[in-house]
Amino acid sequence: MKLLYAEDERSLSEAVVDILTFHKYTVDAVFDGQDALDYAEMGDYDAIILDIMMPKKNGLEVLQALRAKGIQTPVLLLTAKSEIEDRITGLDLGADDYLPKPFAMGELLARIRAMLRRRESFTPNLLTLGNLSLNQQSYELTVGGKSELLPKLEYQILELLLLNKGIFLSTEDILVKVWGYDTDADVGVVWVYLSYLRKRLAGLGADVQIKAKRGIGYTLEVQP
C-alpha cells in the first residue's frame, strides 16, 4: 500500500515514516501543502495523511482542491486537539477520518487500516480484460487456467494499464505513477518492464497485448 504523508514537523514526519515503513507501507513524505497537492495529483496513492497546519497551503485547502479535481483517494486529517471547527470543516470537505494531535502511533495505524478497508469495500478485487484477470490483493495474473504471481513492478504497471483501459499513458506517466514523483529512475526502466510484461502475457496465451503509439504512449488492447 502506498501512502502520501504531508507534515511540516520534520522530526515527527521521520518518526511516522519509520513506523509506517516498518509496517510495510510505501510512503512519500512532503513538508508543505503545495507539494502535497502536486504529489497527490501525480501519484497513485492508496491513502493520504494531511496535517492541517502547513505552509503554502493548509491541509483543508489541499483537501478541497483534490475533491474539486475529482480525486477521491481516502484522506486522514491530522488536527490540533482543540480545533473542533477544523474537524467539522474537513469532514464536510470530504475527509474520510481525522486524528487529533498528539496521537499514539498505534491509533494512527488502526485508523489507516480502517480507512483502507473501507476503500477496498468499494474497489473490485479483480481487474479483467479479454481472457486475463488480475487479483489486486494477491498480485496474481490469471489467463485461462494458468496463473502467475507477478513481481511488484510488473504488477503495478499492469494494474495501471487495466485501470486506464482505452487510454494511452505516456512513458513519463507510467514512470511517475509506478516509481514515484521524485524518482531518480530513467524512462528506460519503463521500457524494460513493459518488455517483461509483453513476454509474460504472450507466454500465458493472453489475448491482450500492450499497444504502443509512437509519441503518445501505451494502452492495452484485446486481439481478435
C-alpha positions as CSV (number, residue, x, y, z in Angstrom):
1,M,0.0,0.0,0.0
2,K,1.3,3.4,-1.0
3,L,0.7,6.4,1.2
4,L,1.3,10.2,0.9
5,Y,2.2,11.9,4.2
6,A,2.2,15.7,4.5
7,E,3.6,17.1,7.7
8,D,5.8,20.1,8.2
9,E,7.3,19.0,11.5
10,R,10.2,17.1,10.1
11,S,11.1,15.2,13.3
12,L,7.5,13.9,13.6
13,S,7.5,13.1,9.9
14,E,10.6,11.0,10.2
15,A,9.2,9.1,13.2
16,V,5.9,8.4,11.5
17,V,7.6,7.4,8.2
18,D,9.8,4.9,10.1
19,I,6.8,3.3,11.7
20,L,4.7,3.1,8.5
21,T,7.7,1.7,6.6
22,F,8.2,-0.9,9.3
23,H,4.6,-1.9,8.8
24,K,5.1,-2.5,5.1
25,Y,3.7,0.7,3.7
26,T,5.4,2.6,1.0
27,V,5.5,6.3,2.0
28,D,6.2,9.6,0.1
29,A,6.7,12.3,2.7
30,V,6.3,16.0,1.9
31,F,6.5,19.1,4.1
32,D,4.1,21.7,2.7
33,G,0.7,21.9,1.3
34,Q,1.7,22.8,-2.3
35,D,3.9,19.7,-2.5
36,A,1.1,17.6,-1.0
37,L,-1.2,18.7,-3.8
38,D,1.3,18.2,-6.5
39,Y,2.2,14.7,-5.3
40,A,-1.4,13.7,-4.8
41,E,-2.3,14.8,-8.4
42,M,0.7,13.0,-9.9
43,G,1.0,9.9,-7.7
44,D,-1.2,6.8,-7.4
45,Y,-1.8,6.6,-3.7
46,D,-4.0,4.3,-1.6
47,A,-4.4,6.9,1.1
48,I,-3.3,10.4,2.0
49,I,-2.4,11.7,5.5
50,L,-2.7,15.5,5.7
51,D,-1.7,17.8,8.6
52,I,-4.0,20.8,8.6
53,M,-1.4,23.4,9.7
54,M,1.2,23.5,6.9
55,P,3.0,26.3,4.9
56,K,2.0,27.4,1.4
57,K,-1.4,25.6,1.6
58,N,-3.0,24.2,4.7
59,G,-4.5,20.7,4.7
60,L,-8.1,21.9,4.3
61,E,-7.1,23.8,1.1
62,V,-5.3,20.7,-0.2
63,L,-8.3,18.5,0.5
64,Q,-10.7,20.9,-1.1
65,A,-8.6,21.1,-4.2
66,L,-8.3,17.4,-4.5
67,R,-12.0,16.8,-4.2
68,A,-12.7,19.6,-6.7
69,K,-10.5,17.8,-9.2
70,G,-12.4,14.5,-8.7
71,I,-9.6,12.8,-6.7
72,Q,-11.3,10.5,-4.3
73,T,-8.3,9.0,-2.6
74,P,-9.1,8.4,1.1
75,V,-7.8,11.3,3.3
76,L,-7.0,11.2,7.0
77,L,-6.6,14.7,8.5
78,L,-4.3,15.4,11.5
79,T,-5.8,18.2,13.5
80,A,-4.9,20.2,16.6
81,K,-6.6,18.7,19.6
82,S,-8.7,21.8,20.4
83,E,-9.7,22.7,16.8
84,I,-13.2,21.2,16.6
85,E,-14.2,23.5,13.7
86,D,-11.3,22.2,11.6
87,R,-12.6,18.6,12.1
88,I,-16.1,19.6,11.1
89,T,-14.9,21.6,8.0
90,G,-12.6,18.7,7.0
91,L,-15.3,16.1,7.1
92,D,-17.7,18.5,5.2
93,L,-15.0,18.9,2.5
94,G,-14.7,15.1,2.0
95,A,-12.1,13.9,4.6
96,D,-12.6,10.2,5.5
97,D,-11.4,10.5,9.1
98,Y,-9.4,12.8,11.4
99,L,-6.9,12.2,14.2
100,P,-6.2,14.8,16.9
101,K,-2.5,15.6,17.6
102,P,-0.6,14.5,19.6
103,F,-1.6,10.9,18.7
104,A,-0.4,7.4,19.6
105,M,1.3,5.5,16.7
106,G,-1.0,2.5,17.3
107,E,-4.1,4.6,16.8
108,L,-2.7,6.1,13.6
109,L,-2.0,2.6,12.2
110,A,-5.5,1.5,13.2
111,R,-7.2,4.4,11.5
112,I,-5.1,3.9,8.3
113,R,-6.1,0.2,8.3
114,A,-9.8,1.1,8.8
115,M,-9.7,3.7,6.1
116,L,-8.1,1.3,3.6
117,R,-10.6,-1.4,4.5
118,R,-13.5,1.0,3.6
119,R,-11.8,1.8,0.4
120,E,-11.4,-1.8,-0.6
121,S,-15.1,-2.5,0.0
122,F,-15.7,-0.2,-3.0
123,T,-12.9,-1.5,-5.2
124,P,-13.2,-4.8,-7.1
125,N,-10.5,-7.3,-6.2
126,L,-10.3,-8.5,-9.8
127,L,-9.5,-6.4,-12.8
128,T,-10.4,-8.1,-16.1
129,L,-9.8,-7.6,-19.8
130,G,-10.1,-10.2,-22.6
131,N,-9.2,-13.6,-21.1
132,L,-7.0,-12.3,-18.3
133,S,-7.7,-11.2,-14.8
134,L,-5.5,-9.5,-12.2
135,N,-6.1,-10.0,-8.5
136,Q,-5.4,-6.7,-6.7
137,Q,-4.9,-8.4,-3.3
138,S,-2.7,-11.3,-4.3
139,Y,-0.8,-9.8,-7.3
140,E,-1.9,-13.0,-9.2
141,L,-2.3,-12.8,-13.0
142,T,-4.6,-15.5,-14.4
143,V,-5.1,-16.3,-18.1
144,G,-7.4,-19.2,-18.8
145,G,-6.4,-21.9,-16.3
146,K,-2.9,-20.6,-15.8
147,S,-1.8,-18.3,-13.1
148,E,1.4,-16.5,-12.2
149,L,2.4,-14.3,-9.2
150,L,3.7,-11.0,-10.7
151,P,6.8,-9.2,-9.3
152,K,5.8,-5.9,-7.7
153,L,6.7,-3.5,-10.6
154,E,5.2,-5.7,-13.3
155,Y,2.0,-5.9,-11.2
156,Q,1.9,-2.1,-10.7
157,I,2.3,-1.4,-14.5
158,L,-0.3,-3.9,-15.5
159,E,-2.7,-2.7,-12.8
160,L,-2.2,0.9,-14.0
161,L,-2.9,-0.1,-17.6
162,L,-6.0,-2.1,-16.6
163,L,-7.4,0.8,-14.6
164,N,-6.9,3.1,-17.6
165,K,-8.4,0.8,-20.4
166,G,-8.7,2.6,-23.7
167,I,-6.4,5.5,-22.5
168,F,-2.8,5.9,-23.8
169,L,-0.3,6.5,-21.0
170,S,3.0,8.1,-21.8
171,T,6.3,6.7,-20.6
172,E,6.6,9.6,-18.2
173,D,3.0,8.9,-16.8
174,I,4.0,5.3,-16.1
175,L,7.3,6.3,-14.5
176,V,5.8,8.8,-12.1
177,K,2.8,6.7,-11.1
178,V,4.8,3.5,-10.6
179,W,8.2,4.7,-9.5
180,G,7.1,7.8,-7.7
181,Y,7.0,11.6,-8.3
182,D,10.6,12.2,-7.2
183,T,12.2,9.0,-8.6
184,D,15.8,9.1,-10.0
185,A,15.0,6.3,-12.4
186,D,15.3,6.9,-16.1
187,V,12.3,6.4,-18.5
188,G,14.3,3.5,-20.0
189,V,13.3,1.3,-17.0
190,V,9.7,1.6,-18.1
191,W,10.5,0.1,-21.5
192,V,12.3,-2.7,-19.8
193,Y,9.4,-3.7,-17.6
194,L,6.9,-3.3,-20.5
195,S,9.0,-5.8,-22.4
196,Y,8.9,-8.2,-19.4
197,L,5.1,-7.8,-19.3
198,R,4.7,-8.4,-23.1
199,K,6.7,-11.6,-22.8
200,R,4.7,-12.8,-19.8
201,L,1.3,-12.1,-21.5
202,A,2.4,-13.9,-24.6
203,G,3.8,-16.8,-22.6
204,L,0.5,-17.3,-20.8
205,G,-1.5,-17.1,-24.0
206,A,-3.3,-13.8,-23.2
207,D,-5.5,-12.3,-25.9
208,V,-4.5,-8.9,-24.6
209,Q,-1.4,-7.0,-25.9
210,I,0.4,-3.8,-24.9
211,K,-0.1,-1.5,-27.8
212,A,2.3,1.4,-28.4
213,K,1.6,4.5,-30.3
214,R,4.7,6.5,-31.2
215,G,4.9,9.8,-29.4
216,I,1.7,9.1,-27.4
217,G,2.2,6.1,-25.1
218,Y,0.9,2.7,-24.2
219,T,-2.5,1.0,-23.7
220,L,-4.0,-2.5,-23.5
221,E,-5.8,-3.9,-26.5
222,V,-7.7,-7.1,-26.9
223,Q,-6.7,-9.0,-30.0
224,P,-9.4,-10.7,-32.2
